[in-house]
Amino acid sequence: MKNILICVLLLCLSASCKEAKELNPTPREFDQKMTLVPTDTLTIPIGYRSDVYSRYVKTCNIGNVPYLGVVNVNTNDLEFYALSDKGEDFKVRFHLDGPNAVGQLMAFEVISDSTLLIASTYRIRLYVTDFEGNVIKTIKTDDTSRKGKPYVQMYYTQRPLVYHKSNDDFYVFTKVDTDYNGPGIWSGTMFMKIANSVNEPIQHILELPTFFNDFVHGAFFSHGSHVLIEDRYLVLGIPFYNNILIYDLEKEELIEKEAGSRHFGDALPWEHAESGNSESFYVPSNSYREIAYDEENKLLYRLAYQGVDYIGPDGEQRNWDNKLPSVIMINSDFEKVGEVDLPLNTIYTRMYFTHNGKLYLSLNHPDNSPSEDKMVFVGFKPEKL
């Protein structure tokens, strides 16, 4: 009986320790096993009405040809640039009005060689279209409840639409549609799951641990990133949190793995949050943003940013693009195996993709004399040390 009581006590202590978990801003140690080496430059000529600062770029395969898809909000076109000699550049124009109207284009996902999933500023709908811009199906996304909080869909390059091929499902990242600056405002589910070919109700999945409920990070939280790997694991990176969250779609289980920078750990929360004043908080803060997956090398890349003074030596305000970036490398066992610092004010990290076993990052940084008529990327290849 005494042994049973001791076991129960130990279990209670273990549970209470988990609940008492705290953020830790201390950098984590790791063994540097890999590095990234710049190997080539990729230049993509674009039209004068295109945008070298697109908020949504993504690689895809169409007819077994690799393409870089780029959302052009200037013309409401989805531009596809061939990444091999086997394909030719083309674009798909979307309508703002009429029977095929989808609104202002924001994001896309390739479902098949003939169909696309389209998201726009009309956030309560998604559209399945063909490659002529014709609407095949409209998906209503405003008729489902979310536990505890309202929601609104979010799409950027680091928060892409996700197509789960095995189950023919879509996953859409959501944020709360209310005040950013209250404790617990980011608790609840992170994704909407939408069945494509069967008539099933929309579900909200991947509920964050209650550990996050007491933190106030304001808009800082919405700069998270996610990626689907191996058509099974939905990997979520939170801007202020050292660990990555890995959601197993098959087992419906959530695990954590350390994936923080050698320069810092967790970022402490915003104690006195003010609406409309978020830049003065997150520019000086250490933080994480993009996650990318290199399928050929089975590596995850996570971008980390060291904070800088909000006002620079020249008296000018700085933004996130002036922070000190580095790339964290994570292997197939979700073990951190390397981190490489990037040059300051040179690489525009918001535009990135993986292709042919390399991580491509944009050189069109605003402080790096960017070209206005071509996108320029530098390719980084992983190497073992």
N, C-alpha and C positions, 0 to 999 in steps of 0.2 A: 504493500500500500504506500509505504514511504517513497519507494522508487517511482511509483506512478505519479505522486504529487510533485516530485522533483522534475520529472519529464514535462508535466503540465506547466510548471513554473518557467522552465526553460523555453517552452514554446511561446508562452505569453511575453516573456522578455524579448524573444526574437521578433515577435509581431510588433511590439511597441517600438523596437529599434527601427524597424522598417518605416513605421508611421512618423518617426522623429527625424527622418532623413532630411538633410539640409543641402543647400547649394554650397559648392566648394570652389572658390575662385583660383585655387592653387593649380598650376600646370601639372599634368600627369606624366610620369616617366614612361618611356617605351624604347624598344630596340629599333634603331634605324637600319632597315634591311633593304630598302629600295629608294630610288631617287627618280626624278624626271629630267630628261635632257631635251632641250629644244632641237628639233631636227629639220623642220621645213616650214615654209610659209605658203599659205593658201590664199590666193586672191580671187575674189568673185566680183566681176564687173556688174553693176546694177544701173538701172535707169535713173534719170535725174529726179523722178517722182518717188523713187524708193527711199528706204530709210536705213541708214547704217546703225541706228539705235533701236531696232525692232525689240519690242518687249516679249516676243515669242518666236523662238527659232527651235527647230527640232529636226533631227535626222530620221529618215524613214526609208523603206524599200517599196518601190512601186514597179511591178513587172520585173522583179529581181534586179532592179537598178537602184543604187543608193542615191538619195537626194537630200539636200538641205531645204526644208520647208521654212519659209519666212513670212510672217504676217506683216502686211503693209497697210497700216491704218490710213495712210494718205490717200490711197486709191480703193480701199476695201478689197484688195487682191490678196490671194494666197499664192506666193511665188515659190516655185520649185526650181532649185539649181542642181543640176546633175553633178555628182561627185565622182563620176567615171566617164570614160569615152563612149560607153554603151548607151547613154541617155542624152536627151536634149532638154534645155531649160523650157519651162512652160509656166503658165499662171492660170489661176481660177478666179474669176471675178464673182463677187457676191453682191446681192441686191439689197438696197435699203428700203425699197417699197415694192409693191406688186405681189403676185402669187408666190414668188420664190424669195421673198424678203426674209433676211435673217438678222437684220440690224447691223451695227458696226462690228466687224470681225475682230475677235480677240484671241482665239485659240483654235487648234485643230488636232485631230488624231486620225491617222490612216487606219481604217477598218479592214479594207481589202483593196485589190487593184482597181476597184470600180466605185468604192464608197468612202466617204469621209464623215467624221463626227466634228461638228462645228459649234463653237461657243461664241457668244457676242456680248455686247453691253446689255442686251435684253436677257438678264440673268435668270429669269424664271423659265427659260426654255433652252433646250439643246436641239440640234438639227442633224439628221442624217441626210447627206446630199451625195450627188454624183460629182464627177470631175468637170461638169459643165456648170456647176452652181445650182442645179435644180434640187429642190427640197423633196426628198423621198419620204421622210418621216419627221414629225415634230414630237419631242419628248417634253412633257410638262414636268417641271421640277419644283413647283410651289405647292404641291398638294400632299406634302408629307411633313410629319412633325419631327422635331429634334428635341432630345431630352433636355429640358431646362432652359434652352436658349433658342431664339430665332437664328436664322442662318442666311448667308448669301454666298454664292459661288465665287471662287477666286481662281484666276488663271494667269500665270506668267511662265517664262521659260523654266524657272526653278520649281514651279507648281503646275506641271502639265496635266492635261487630261490624260487619263490612263485607260488603255484597253486591255483587259485580261482575256487573252485569246482562248485559253483552255475552257473557260466557262461562258464566253461571249458576254462579258459584263463590262460596264464602264464604271470608273471611279473618279469622282469629282471632289476636289478639296473645297472645304467650306470654312467660313469664318462667321463670327457673330455679327448680326446686323443691329448693333446697339453701341452704347458707350464703351470705349476701349479701356477705361481707366478704373475699373472696379475689380476688387479681388474675386477670383472664381469665374471671371467673365470668359475665360478660355477653357474652362472645364467642359466636359461633354465630348461629343464625337467629332472626328476630324474629316470624315469622308462620307459622301453619298454613294451608295452602290446601286447601279441601275442596270437591270437585265435588258439586253438588246433584243433578242429574238423570242422571248417568252413573256407572257403577260403576268409579271410579278410586281408587287408593290415595291416602291423605292425604300431602301433601308439606310439607316445611318450606322456606320461602323467605326471601329477603332476609337474607343473611349480613352481619353488620357487618364493616367493615374491621378488619384485625388491629391497626390503630392504637390501638383501644380496649382491647386485651388487658391492658395493664399498669396500668390505672387501677382504683382502689378508690373507689367512690362509694356503696357499700352500697345501702340502700333508695332513696337519691337517684335511682338510675338508673330505678327502676320507676315514677317519676312522669312518664314520657314521654307523648307524645301522637301521634295519627295521624289522617289523614283521606284518603278517596279522592276525587279530583277528576277531572272530565271522564271518569269511568268508565275511567280509564287509569293515572293517576299516584297511587301510594300514598306520601303524604308523611309522613315520620317526624321528630318533634322529640325530641331527647334533652335532659333537664333541664339538664345542665351544659355543653352544646356549642352554640357560637354558630351553626354552620351547621345547615340542615335537610337531611335525606337524602331524595331523590326517587327512588322505584323505578318504572321504566317497566314496566308489566305486559306490554306487547306485545313489547318488545325484551329484557325481563329484564335491564335495565341499571340501575345505581345511580349517581346523580350527586349532587354537593353544591352548595348555593348559600348564600351568606352571608345570614343572617337574624337577626342578633343585635341586642341593645339598644344604644342610644346611651349607656346608663349603664354597661355592662360587656360583656366578651367572654365567653370560656370561664370556667367555674368550676373552680378547681383541686381535685384529688381529695382524698379523706379519707385522710390518711396513717396514722392510728391508729384504724381502724374498730373500733367496739364494738357488738355485738349489743344491741338494745333501747335504744340511745342515739342513734338517728338524728336525732330532732328537734333536739337540741342542735347538730347539724351543719348540717342543711339550712335551719333558720330563719335563722341568720346568713349563709348563703351566698346569693350571687346565683344565679338559676336561671330556667329556662323550664318551662312546663307546657302549657297548652291550645293547640290549633290548631283553627281553624274555617274553613270555606270559604263565601264569599258567591257563589253561582252567578250571581246577577243582575249583579253588578259585576265578576265574575271576580277576586276578591280573597281572599287568605289573610290570616287574622288570627292572630297568635301572641302569647300572653300572656307577659310577662317580669316578674320579681319581684326587686326589690332586697332584699338581706338586712337584717335588723334584729337588735338585741341580743336574745338568748334570754330574758333577764330584763329587763322593762321598768322605767321609772322608779318605778312603783308596787310593784315587787317581785314582780309576777306573771309567770308564764311566758307567753311568746307562742307562737303557732303560725303555720303558713303563711298563714292568713287575715289576719295582721297585717303581712305584708310589703308593700312599696311596689310596686303593680302599674302596668304600662303595656301598651298594645296596639301591636304592630308590624304594619304593613301591607305586604303583598307582592303584586305584580301578577302577571299571567298569564305573564310571562317569568321569574318567580321572582326579581324584582328588588325589594329593599326600597325603598319609596317614602314611608314615613312612620312616625312613632311618637308616640303620644299618652299622656300620663300620666293615670292615674285617681286619684280622691280616696282618701285613706287611710281604711281601716276603714269603708267605705261600701258598696262593691260586692262581692257574694259571687260571685267569678269562677268558682267550681266549677260553677255553673249558668248555662248560656249556650246560645244557638242563633242561627242566621241565618234571616231571613224578610223577604220583600219588600224586598230590597236593604239590610237593616239588620242590625247586630250587636246582639243583645239580651243584656244582662247583668243578673243578679239583684240587686235591692236588699234582699234578705232577709239582709243581713250580720248576724251575731250582735251586733255592736256598734252597729247602726244601728236599734235598736228594731224588730226584724222582726215582721211580722204572722204569726199562727199559723194563720189561716184563709184566706189568699190568697197566691198567688205574685205578686210584683211585679217587673217587668223594665223597664229603661230601654233605649230603642232608640237606637243610634248610627248615623248616616248618614255615609258617606264623602263628602268634598268635595275637589275639586282646589284647590290654592293658587295 
